[in-house]
């Protein structure tokens, strides 16, 4: 009965969304176009997309739920600052309270899913209660590992993109551009996680933030040792009046050398890493293939 009710609800939602798409799609598209025309200076060509009513409805419902949950989120100042730092490093454009509300919603959603499965499977009352705690734990674990995964992926993307970006900056400055102009040129011509961070730095400097503060904020967001070294070198060159072109060339060569050494180090660790799978999975099979016939012949002879 429960599964049938859920299926009926899903089908009703699909039919309802389809009818509204058919009836209101032209009007919504027209309104979206008018809104886009009003902000043409801020749009790119790929921003003109058809309105997806189902997606907008889901986002609206989610935002409404988060607005209800957000006021009850604990306001621990230290925890919110740590969360804000992690969100910046993960590239998530969301306030700490809103992300905490989203995490709570996910936990409640998993708890509901697990209790619904317990009811659908006809489990006893004790197992149904236990399924609620299992769902809460699953939601908390997924929230935690999802954020950690995003942090690792973005940090790895920044690490691999860094040599290319520093090379582009060095070439741009050598071609006669200023450092700020070189950053703007690289941001315009490239894409990626590191480019997004440099774009934030460029906007901060255009709004009046000093180059030192903007670059230090860049190093804090990226959480990368090479970028911290690069920022320190650029800031010191500005203080001492050194040639920024020479600094960028030295930094470019140094970063590429560090990456090459890291690759060589990983390559040297591969034999040790492969030793355990070889011993655990391959050697026993080889021994069985070699010794099995001899053992069978010996057993036959002794019998």
N, C-alpha and C positions, 0 to 999 in steps of 0.2 A: 504494500500500500504506500509506504513512504517513498520507494523508488518511483512508483507510478506518479505520485504527487509532484516529486521533483522534476520528472520528465515532462509532465504537463505544464509546470511552471516555466521550464526552459523553452518549450515549444511556444507558449504564449508570449514570452519575451521576444523570441525571434520573429513571430508574426507581427507583434506590436511594433517592433523596430523597423521591420520591412515596410509596413503600411506608412509609418511616419516618414521613412526615407522617401517613399514614392510621393507623398502628399507635400511634405515641407522641404524636400531637397532643393527644388529650384529657388525658393525664397531664401533659404539659408545660404545657398551659393551666391546669390545676388548680394545679400548683406555682407558676406565675407569679402566679395570683390570690392564693394564700396569701402569697407574698412581698410582693405589693402591699398586702395587708391589714395586714401588719406595719409598713409605712411609709406609712400613709394620710396622715399629717400633711405628708409631703413630696411627695405626688402631686397632680396635677391630673386633671380628668376625662378629658382626652384621652390620659392615660398608660396607660389600660386598653385595650390592643390585643392582638389575637390573636398568638400566638407563630408566627413564621415560621421553621420548622426549617431550611430551605435557607439563609436569611440568617444564622442563628446558626451553622450549620455552616461557612459561608464565613468569617465573622468569626473563629470559633475557629481555623480552619486558618491564616488570615492572622496572627492573634496568635501562634500557635505558631511560624510561620516568622520573625516579627519578633523573638521572644524568642531565637531561635537567632542571628540576624544582629546584634542589638543589642550583645552583648558585644564584637564585633570592630570596632565603630564607633570611629574615632579620637577621643580625648578631648582635643581642643584647647580649652582653657578660653576663649580669646578667641572662637574660632569658635562655640562652643556658646552663649556669651552673645549674640553677634550673631544667631544662629539663634533663640534664645529671644525676643529682642526682635521679630524679624520675625514669629514665630508669634503672639505676643500681638497685634501690630498687624493680622495677617490674621484674627484670631478663631479660630485653630486650637487646640483644647484638647489639646495633645500635647506631651510632653517633647521637647527637641532631639534626644536620642539615639534616641528612638522614631521621630521624623520622619526622621532620617538613615537609620535602618534601613529605613523604608518607601521612601525614595528609592533605596537600594541594591537593594531587592527589585524596584522598577519597572524599574531599569536591567537587572537580570538577566533579568527577564521579557521585556523588549523584545529583548534579545540572543537569548533562546531562540526567540522568535517569528520573528525574522529568519533565524536559522539553520534553523529548521523550514521556512520558506518556500523557502530556498535548496535544501534537500534535496528538498522536494516538487516544485520546478520543475526538478530535475535539473541544477543549475548545477555547473560545474567546482569542484574543491577550492579553488582560489584565490579564486573569487567567494564560496564559502561562508565562508571565513575573513574575507573583506572584509565580508560581511553581518553577522558578529558585531560588528565595530567600528561598522558603521552602526547596528545596534540599540542599542549602548551610547551612541552619540552621540545617537540619537533619544530614548532614555530620559532622559539627562541634560538635554537641551533641554526636553523636556516637563516634567520636574520643576521646572526653573528658571522657565520661563514660566508654569507653573501657579501657583507661589507669587507671582510678580510680579502675575499677573492677580488673584488673590485680594486682594492688598494694595491694588491700584488700585480694585477694586470696593468693598471695604469703606471705603476712604478717601473715595470719591465718595459712598457712601451716608451716611456720617457728615456729610460737608459739606452735603448737601442736607437732612438732618434737623435740623441744628443750630438754625436760626432757630425752628422750631416748638417744639423742646424748651426753648430759653431762654425763649420766650414763656410756655410752660406753667409753668416755674419761677417766672417773674416774677408771673404771675397767682396762683399758689398762695401765694407769700409775701405778696402784697398782700391775699389773703383771710384772712390771719392765721396761716398755718402757718410753722413754723420752717424753716430751710434744709434740714436733714436730713429733716424730715417731708415737705417739698415734693419732694425727690428720691425718697423712697419712694412718694409719690402718683403722680408722673410715671412711675416704673418700673412701678407696678401698672396704670396706665391705658393705656400705650403699648407699642409693640413696635418693634424695629429694632436695627441695629448699635450706634447711640449709646446706646439704652436699655440694651442689654446691658452696655456699659461703665459706665454710671451705676449699674447694678445691682451690679456688682463694687465700685464705690466705696462704695455704701451698705453692702454686707456688710463691707467693710474697716473702715468707721467704726463699725459695730455691734460689731465684734470688738475695738475699742479703739485702732485706728489714728487718729491725729490727722487733723483735717479737712485741714490743709495737706498732709500726706504723701499722703493718699488722693487729693486733687485733683491734686497734682503727678504721681502715678502715672497718673491718668486722662489728663492732657495728654500724658504720654510714650507711652501706649498708642495714643492717637488720632492723634498726629503731625499735628495741625492747628493752623495759626497762630491762627485765631479762638478755638479752645478754650484755647490757651495764654494768650491775652490775657484770656479770661474767667476762667481759674483765677487768674491774677496779680491781677486786680481783686478777686475774692472773697477771696483770701488777704490782700491789703492792707487791705480793708475790715474783716476780722476783727482784724487787728493794730491798726488805728487806731480801731476802734470805730465805724465809719461805718454808716449805715443800709443793710442788705443789699438792701432793696426798691429803693431808688434806684439802686444799683449794677446790679441785674438789669435794670431798665428801660433804663438807659443802654446796657448791653451788648446788650440785645435790639434796640434801635434801631440801634446801630452795626453789628451783624452783618447786619441786613437791608439797611442801606445799602451795606455792602461787597458783599453778594451782588448787589444791583441794579447796582452799578458793574461787577462782573465780567461780568454778562450783557450790559450795554451794550458793554463792551470786546470780547466775543466777537462781538456783532452787527456792530460796526464792522470786524472782521477778515474777515468773510464775503466781501465783494467781492474782496479780495486772494486769499483761498483759492480762490474760484471761477474766478479768472482763468486758472490753469494748465489745468484741464479744458476751459474754453472754447476756449483757444488750441490745445490738443492734439487735441481730439475734435470740437468743433462747427464751428469756423471752416473747417477743411479740407473738411468736407462741404458747407458753404454755398458755398464757392468752387467746388467741383466742380459743384454744381447750377447755379450762375450762369454759370460760364465754359465748361462742357463744350459746350453748344449753339453758342456763338460760336466755339470752337476747331474744332469739327467743320465748321461752315460755312466757316471760313477755310481749312481743309485741303482741303475740296471745291472751293473757288474756285481755290486755287493749283494743284490737280491738273488 
